[in-house]
Amino acid sequence: MSEQIISEVDDNGKFIKYIPRMLGHTGNGRRHLGITILVYNSEGQLLLQKRKHMVFDNVWCFTADTHPYRLRSGEAETVDEASKRALKEDFNIENISLEDLGSFNYFAIDGKYCENEYCAMMIGEYDGEIKMNPENGYDFEWMDKKDFIRDFKENPDKWAPWVLGGIEILKEKGFFDGV
């Protein structure tokens, strides 16, 4: 984690400078660009992950989460490139079209670490094979939209803190209409 370089951004997602990933995640952190990705299938079920990570470990979240990293070329990955990398690394999902639904800001502390993100919400449909990488997650589940919303309302502490921001964007875009 300490060797990766991420993008520090302002509250509107405007790039400020590159920073070491740990600088964005210790103390109060620095506002940085993050991504949360939700994959759903043709039956309308959501692919959810119980995350294995240094920050907010062992909580449920959307399908995958990541940051666009600075590449050897000096440029940062795009949000789309980073999202597809995370889906490949976490679930071996490839060949998926993703839509950027918008972004939200949030701050949350987890012990000596934090998340201080301008977080992009990406979404895409996938019906192929799922193979979770056990290094990146403890468990995964396909869950009906209605069950997901109910579970989040009844058990908010079992979910990552950015899930609420993602739900708000998804509702705003009509993803949960009829639920």
Buried (B, 14 or more C-beta within 10 A) or exposed (E): EEEEBBBBBEEEBEEEEBBBBBBBBBEEBBBBBBBBBBBBBEEEBBBBBBBBBEBBEEBBBBBBBBBBBBEEEEEBBEBBEBBBBBBBBBBEBEEBEBEBBBBBBBEBBBEEBBBBBBBBBBBBEBEEEBEBEEEBBBEBEEBBBEEBBEBBEEEEEEBBBBBBBBBEBBEEBEBBEEE
